[in-house]
Amino acid sequence: MRDFTLHTYNLLLTTLKQNGYRFQTFRAFLNNPEKKCVILRHDVDFRKINSLLTSKLENDLGIAGTYFFRIVPGSFDIEVIKKINSMGHEIGYHYEDLAMAKGNSDRAIETFLQNLNVLREIVQVDTICMHGSPLSRYDNRTLWDKYNYQDYGIIGEPYFDIDFNRVCYLTDSGRRWNGGAVSVRDKVPGRFASSDSLNSNCANFRSTFDIINGARKNNLPDSIMLTIHPQRWDNNFLPWLREYVWQNAKNIVKRKIADRELKRI
């Protein structure tokens, strides 16, 4: 079985469910966290139709998650958003306003509110999550150094409102599960710290099958945030191969950017 197909994704979710994990949206977790749970997060960056496929698969399994949409043509689609929301999934805003405004925080907060209102005209939106914008020098999260998202009816942003010393962070960034070296900003404190018994297991997974085996052996922490980029998951070979080749090429560039960012710290 190939990794990063919908068949593999189905096996991952099914295995986690069979091993006692309850799936929660980000909103539900903030309001009432389950003892043993997976916060199911999706960053819809491109290929928005793929998000329909993952949302339908999850719905068939009785699972709900959160889908964060950008306001760009490859992500934003009113009908796609409505259909996903109608299946019980939460919709959030995948913001990148500071990068788009080239660091101008006043302009960024204006577009943030404009884009947030665009989404709110379609569905309820009260959670946000930054888009990494790896080619930009600006970290979108630093918009909140000057402003407070709670002033705009936002109840949570994962990078600020989840304690990742208690919640294991698993992300398919870079089309792998141990992609810290090729991730510019999709990182959390302690994610790869071997001294942290909760997160050290998360750091060592290379493939989805490693996570599946970890779940079967009860080697996973009780609380997990699972971040999925739907464009990576495809049963059809040609789109799957295209994503594989394109992501590997991007990883070369992202590794250089990540190395540069580390030198600046």
C-alpha positions in Angstrom: 0.0 0.0 0.0 1.3 3.5 -1.0 1.6 6.1 1.7 -0.4 9.4 1.3 -3.3 7.9 -0.4 -6.9 8.1 0.8 -6.8 4.3 1.5 -3.9 4.9 3.9 -5.6 7.9 5.4 -8.7 5.8 6.0 -6.5 3.1 7.7 -4.9 5.7 9.9 -8.2 7.2 11.1 -9.8 3.7 11.6 -6.8 2.5 13.6 -6.8 5.5 15.9 -10.6 5.1 16.4 -10.3 1.4 17.1 -7.6 2.2 19.7 -9.9 4.4 21.7 -9.3 7.9 20.4 -12.2 10.3 20.1 -11.9 12.9 17.3 -12.6 16.5 18.0 -12.7 19.7 16.1 -10.4 22.5 17.4 -13.5 24.4 18.7 -14.8 21.3 20.5 -11.4 20.6 22.1 -11.1 24.2 23.4 -14.6 24.0 24.9 -14.5 20.4 26.3 -11.3 18.4 25.6 -11.7 14.6 25.7 -9.3 12.6 27.8 -8.0 10.5 24.8 -8.5 12.5 21.7 -7.3 13.5 18.2 -7.7 17.2 17.3 -8.2 16.7 13.6 -6.9 19.8 11.7 -6.8 20.3 7.9 -4.9 23.1 6.2 -6.5 23.6 2.8 -3.6 25.2 0.9 -4.3 24.1 -2.6 -6.4 21.5 -4.6 -9.6 22.4 -2.6 -11.5 19.5 -4.2 -9.3 17.1 -2.2 -10.7 18.5 1.0 -14.1 17.3 -0.1 -12.7 13.8 -0.5 -11.1 13.8 3.0 -14.2 15.3 4.6 -16.5 12.7 3.0 -14.2 9.9 4.2 -14.2 11.3 7.7 -17.9 11.8 7.7 -18.4 8.1 6.7 -16.4 7.1 9.7 -18.4 9.4 12.0 -15.5 11.8 12.5 -15.5 15.6 12.5 -12.5 17.9 12.1 -11.6 21.5 11.4 -10.8 22.8 7.9 -8.8 26.0 7.7 -9.3 27.8 4.4 -7.1 30.4 2.8 -8.7 33.2 0.8 -6.9 32.3 -2.5 -8.4 30.6 -5.6 -6.7 27.3 -4.9 -8.3 27.1 -1.5 -11.4 29.3 -1.2 -14.6 28.0 -2.7 -18.0 28.8 -1.3 -19.7 25.5 -2.4 -16.8 23.4 -1.1 -16.9 25.2 2.2 -20.7 24.8 2.6 -20.5 21.1 1.7 -17.8 20.4 4.2 -19.5 22.4 6.9 -22.8 20.5 6.2 -21.1 17.3 7.1 -20.5 18.6 10.6 -16.9 19.8 10.1 -15.7 23.1 11.6 -14.5 25.9 9.2 -11.7 28.2 10.2 -9.6 30.9 8.6 -6.1 30.0 7.4 -4.7 33.5 7.6 -1.6 34.9 5.9 -2.4 38.6 6.0 0.9 39.8 7.4 2.9 38.1 4.7 0.5 39.4 2.0 0.9 42.9 3.5 4.7 42.6 3.5 4.9 43.1 7.2 2.6 46.1 7.4 0.5 45.1 10.5 -2.1 47.9 10.1 -2.8 46.8 6.5 -2.7 43.2 7.6 -5.4 43.6 10.3 -7.6 45.3 7.7 -7.4 42.4 5.3 -7.7 39.9 8.1 -11.0 41.3 9.1 -12.2 41.6 5.5 -11.3 38.0 4.8 -12.7 36.8 8.1 -16.0 38.5 7.3 -16.0 36.8 3.8 -15.9 33.4 5.5 -18.4 34.4 8.2 -21.0 35.3 5.5 -20.9 31.6 4.5 -20.5 29.7 7.8 -19.7 30.2 11.5 -16.0 31.0 12.0 -14.5 31.5 15.4 -11.1 29.8 15.1 -8.0 30.7 13.0 -4.7 29.1 12.1 -1.7 30.8 10.5 -0.5 29.8 7.0 3.3 29.2 7.1 4.0 31.4 4.0 7.5 29.8 3.8 8.7 32.2 1.0 7.9 35.3 3.0 10.2 36.7 5.6 7.2 37.5 7.8 5.7 35.1 10.3 1.9 35.7 10.2 1.6 34.9 13.9 3.5 38.1 14.8 0.4 40.1 13.8 -0.8 39.3 17.3 2.1 41.1 18.8 0.2 44.2 18.1 -3.4 43.0 18.0 -5.5 40.5 19.9 -7.6 38.0 17.8 -10.0 37.5 20.7 -11.2 41.1 20.1 -12.7 39.8 16.8 -14.7 36.9 18.2 -11.9 34.3 17.7 -11.7 31.8 20.5 -8.5 30.0 19.5 -5.4 29.7 17.3 -3.6 26.3 17.6 -0.1 27.8 18.0 -1.2 29.9 20.9 -4.0 28.0 22.5 -2.8 24.4 22.7 -0.2 23.3 25.2 2.2 21.2 23.1 3.9 20.0 26.2 0.7 18.0 26.8 -0.5 17.5 23.2 1.5 15.6 20.7 1.8 17.5 17.4 1.8 15.4 14.2 1.9 17.2 10.9 2.3 15.9 7.3 4.3 19.1 6.4 6.9 18.3 3.7 4.9 15.1 2.9 6.5 13.3 5.8 5.8 13.1 9.6 9.3 14.1 10.7 9.7 17.1 8.5 11.1 19.6 10.9 14.2 20.1 8.8 12.1 21.2 5.8 9.5 23.1 7.7 10.0 26.8 8.0 7.3 27.7 10.5 5.0 24.6 11.0 6.7 23.8 14.3 5.9 23.9 18.0 8.1 24.1 21.1 9.4 20.7 22.2 8.2 18.9 19.1 11.5 17.2 18.5 12.9 17.3 22.0 14.1 13.8 23.0 13.8 14.8 26.7 10.1 15.3 26.3 8.5 11.8 26.6 5.2 13.0 25.2 6.7 14.5 22.0 9.7 12.3 21.4 7.5 9.6 19.9 5.9 12.1 17.6 9.3 13.2 16.3 10.4 9.7 15.2 7.6 8.9 12.7 8.7 8.9 9.1 5.6 7.3 7.4 1.9 7.1 8.1 2.4 3.4 8.7 4.8 4.2 11.6 1.9 6.1 13.3 -0.5 3.3 12.6 1.9 0.8 14.2 2.4 3.2 17.1 -1.4 3.3 17.7 -1.7 -0.4 17.5 1.0 -0.9 20.1 -0.5 1.9 22.3 2.7 3.9 22.0 1.0 7.2 21.3 0.2 10.0 23.8 -3.4 10.4 24.8 -3.8 13.9 23.2 -2.7 14.5 19.6 -3.2 17.3 17.1 -3.1 15.7 13.7 -2.5 18.2 10.9 -3.5 17.1 7.4 -2.9 18.9 4.1 -5.6 17.3 1.9 -3.7 18.1 -1.4 -1.1 15.4 -0.4 -3.6 12.6 -0.2 -4.8 11.0 -3.4 -5.6 7.5 -4.6 -5.1 8.4 -8.3 -1.5 7.7 -9.2 -0.7 10.7 -11.5 -1.9 13.4 -9.0 -0.2 11.4 -6.3 3.1 11.3 -8.2 2.9 15.0 -9.1 2.5 15.9 -5.5 5.4 13.6 -4.5 7.8 15.1 -7.0 6.7 18.7 -6.4 6.9 18.4 -2.7 10.4 16.9 -2.8 11.5 19.8 -4.9 9.9 22.3 -2.5 11.6 20.6 0.4 15.0 21.4 -1.0 14.1 25.1 -1.1 12.3 25.0 2.3 15.3 23.3 3.9 17.6 26.2 2.8 15.1 28.7 4.1 14.7 26.9 7.4 18.5 26.7 7.8 18.7 30.5 7.2 16.0 31.2 9.7 17.8 29.1 12.4 21.0 31.1 11.8 19.0 34.3 12.4 17.8 33.2 15.8 
